[in-house]
Amino acid sequence: MRRLSIALGLAALAVLPHGCGGGGGGGGAGIVVTERVAFVRVVDPATGNPISGAELYFVTDTGNLPFQRVVATASGNPGEISLAIARAVKSDARVGDFVLRNVGDNLVFRGIWVRRPSGYTAIVRHTNPQNLKRVIQTPESATTLAACLVASNQAGVVRTVFGAPGLVDFGVIEIFPNNPQVPPPPVDDVCP
């Protein structure tokens, strides 16, 4: 009887993420088990605060997939994801972070393109979870040129580069403001 109860409980958990539409309230902890989810934090280097107006795209050979911005409560906007769902994926997620769910196995990843808001430069510093830093000059539009994209060193077929479904944490992207008081560091790769 106990085995039957455990089996039924596991079966219920396996279908839980599929019971709700995009961004619904029931995704819970099952998200990481059943799908690949990309996570990025984008901040202003002077304040450490999220940057409103920034946009992120997961660049592939077949097109660009927009990340969803984490918001306090889901509004039905497809460009947003609720904090509760984001925290089911990454426990320290906060409002202003970015999440991309259902990253396909066979996509060819090229990197992350950052569309900066007005008042910010094209210079970004990416710090990955291993604390490796890279400063790049981002292009005005999405491209597949490696020198122009964040995390381009991880380019390749998604299932090969990132492995089994689960969390793909890209770390932190700092976008430098157009402010002489906060000069950007020297660029490692200049976008052509």
C-alpha positions as CSV (number, residue, x, y, z in Angstrom):
1,M,0.0,0.0,0.0
2,R,2.8,2.4,0.8
3,R,4.5,1.8,-2.5
4,L,1.2,2.5,-4.3
5,S,0.9,5.8,-2.4
6,I,4.4,6.8,-3.3
7,A,3.9,5.9,-6.9
8,L,0.6,7.9,-7.1
9,G,2.3,10.9,-5.4
10,L,5.2,10.9,-7.9
11,A,2.8,10.6,-10.8
12,A,0.9,13.6,-9.5
13,L,4.1,15.6,-9.2
14,A,5.1,14.6,-12.8
15,V,2.0,16.1,-14.3
16,L,1.8,19.1,-12.0
17,P,3.8,21.5,-14.3
18,H,1.6,20.5,-17.2
19,G,-1.7,21.4,-15.5
20,C,-1.2,25.1,-15.8
21,G,-0.9,27.4,-18.8
22,G,2.1,29.6,-19.4
23,G,3.1,31.2,-16.1
24,G,0.2,29.8,-14.1
25,G,0.3,29.4,-10.4
26,G,0.9,25.6,-10.3
27,G,4.3,25.2,-11.8
28,G,6.1,24.8,-8.5
29,A,9.3,22.9,-8.0
30,G,8.5,20.5,-11.0
31,I,9.6,23.2,-13.5
32,V,13.3,22.3,-13.1
33,V,12.7,18.6,-13.4
34,T,10.7,18.7,-16.6
35,E,12.2,21.5,-18.6
36,R,15.4,23.5,-19.2
37,V,15.2,27.0,-17.7
38,A,17.7,29.8,-18.4
39,F,18.2,32.5,-15.6
40,V,20.0,35.8,-15.8
41,R,20.3,38.8,-13.3
42,V,20.7,42.2,-15.0
43,V,21.8,45.1,-12.8
44,D,23.2,48.6,-12.8
45,P,26.9,48.4,-11.6
46,A,26.6,51.6,-9.6
47,T,23.5,50.6,-7.6
48,G,23.2,46.9,-8.0
49,N,19.6,47.4,-8.7
50,P,17.7,45.8,-11.7
51,I,17.5,47.9,-14.8
52,S,14.0,48.7,-16.0
53,G,13.7,48.7,-19.8
54,A,16.4,46.2,-20.5
55,E,15.5,43.3,-22.7
56,L,17.4,40.0,-23.1
57,Y,17.2,37.5,-26.0
58,F,18.5,33.9,-26.2
59,V,20.1,34.0,-29.7
60,T,19.9,30.8,-31.7
61,D,20.6,29.9,-35.4
62,T,16.8,29.9,-36.0
63,G,15.8,33.0,-34.2
64,N,15.9,35.0,-30.9
65,L,13.9,33.9,-27.9
66,P,12.9,36.7,-25.5
67,F,13.5,36.2,-21.8
68,Q,10.6,37.0,-19.4
69,R,11.2,39.7,-16.8
70,V,10.4,38.6,-13.2
71,V,7.6,40.7,-11.7
72,A,6.0,40.6,-8.2
73,T,2.7,39.3,-9.5
74,A,1.9,37.9,-13.0
75,S,-0.2,40.3,-15.1
76,G,-0.9,38.1,-18.1
77,N,1.8,39.9,-20.1
78,P,3.8,37.2,-22.0
79,G,7.0,39.2,-21.4
80,E,6.7,38.7,-17.6
81,I,6.8,35.8,-15.2
82,S,5.8,35.9,-11.5
83,L,8.3,36.0,-8.7
84,A,6.7,32.8,-7.2
85,I,7.3,30.8,-10.4
86,A,10.8,32.3,-10.8
87,R,11.7,31.3,-7.2
88,A,10.5,27.7,-8.0
89,V,13.3,27.6,-10.5
90,K,15.9,29.7,-8.6
91,S,15.3,30.3,-4.9
92,D,17.1,33.7,-4.8
93,A,15.3,35.1,-7.8
94,R,14.1,38.7,-7.4
95,V,12.0,41.2,-9.2
96,G,13.8,42.4,-12.3
97,D,15.7,39.2,-13.1
98,F,15.1,37.3,-16.4
99,V,13.9,33.8,-17.0
100,L,13.4,31.8,-20.2
101,R,11.5,28.5,-19.9
102,N,11.3,25.5,-22.2
103,V,14.6,26.0,-23.9
104,G,14.6,23.3,-26.6
105,D,17.2,20.5,-26.8
106,N,18.1,20.9,-30.5
107,L,18.5,24.7,-30.6
108,V,21.9,26.0,-31.6
109,F,22.7,28.5,-28.9
110,R,24.9,31.5,-29.9
111,G,24.7,33.7,-26.8
112,I,22.6,36.3,-25.1
113,W,21.9,39.6,-26.7
114,V,21.1,42.6,-24.5
115,R,18.9,45.4,-25.7
116,R,19.9,48.3,-23.4
117,P,17.5,51.0,-22.4
118,S,18.2,54.7,-23.0
119,G,20.7,56.2,-20.6
120,Y,23.0,53.1,-20.8
121,T,26.1,52.4,-22.9
122,A,26.7,49.4,-25.1
123,I,29.3,48.1,-22.6
124,V,28.3,45.2,-20.4
125,R,30.2,43.0,-17.9
126,H,29.1,39.4,-17.6
127,T,30.0,37.5,-14.5
128,N,29.2,33.8,-14.7
129,P,28.4,31.6,-11.6
130,Q,32.1,30.6,-11.6
131,N,33.0,34.3,-11.1
132,L,34.7,34.5,-14.6
133,K,34.2,38.0,-16.0
134,R,34.0,39.2,-19.6
135,V,33.4,42.8,-20.8
136,I,31.9,43.2,-24.2
137,Q,30.5,45.9,-26.4
138,T,27.0,44.8,-27.5
139,P,25.6,45.5,-30.9
140,E,22.6,47.6,-31.8
141,S,20.7,44.5,-33.0
142,A,20.9,40.8,-32.4
143,T,23.7,39.0,-34.2
144,T,25.3,35.6,-34.1
145,L,28.8,37.0,-34.0
146,A,30.5,35.5,-30.9
147,A,32.3,38.6,-29.9
148,C,29.0,40.5,-29.6
149,L,27.1,38.2,-27.3
150,V,27.1,37.4,-23.6
151,A,27.9,33.7,-22.8
152,S,29.0,33.1,-26.5
153,N,31.8,30.8,-25.1
154,Q,28.9,28.3,-24.4
155,A,27.7,28.3,-28.0
156,G,26.5,25.0,-29.4
157,V,23.6,22.6,-29.4
158,V,21.7,23.2,-26.2
159,R,21.5,19.5,-25.0
160,T,25.2,19.1,-25.6
161,V,26.3,22.4,-24.0
162,F,23.9,22.5,-21.1
163,G,23.1,18.8,-20.5
164,A,19.8,17.5,-19.1
165,P,16.8,19.7,-18.4
166,G,17.3,21.9,-15.3
167,L,18.5,25.3,-14.4
168,V,21.0,27.1,-16.7
169,D,22.3,29.9,-14.5
170,F,24.1,32.5,-16.7
171,G,25.0,34.7,-13.7
172,V,24.9,38.5,-13.7
173,I,25.0,41.0,-16.5
174,E,25.9,44.6,-15.6
175,I,25.0,47.3,-18.1
176,F,27.1,50.4,-17.6
177,P,25.2,53.8,-17.4
178,N,26.1,56.7,-19.7
179,N,27.6,58.4,-16.7
180,P,31.2,59.7,-16.3
181,Q,31.1,58.9,-12.6
182,V,30.8,55.2,-13.4
183,P,33.3,54.5,-16.2
184,P,33.0,51.1,-17.8
185,P,36.0,48.7,-17.6
186,P,38.2,48.0,-20.7
187,V,36.4,45.9,-23.3
188,D,37.6,42.3,-23.9
189,D,35.8,41.9,-27.2
190,V,34.6,44.7,-29.4
191,C,31.6,44.0,-31.5
192,P,32.3,44.7,-35.2
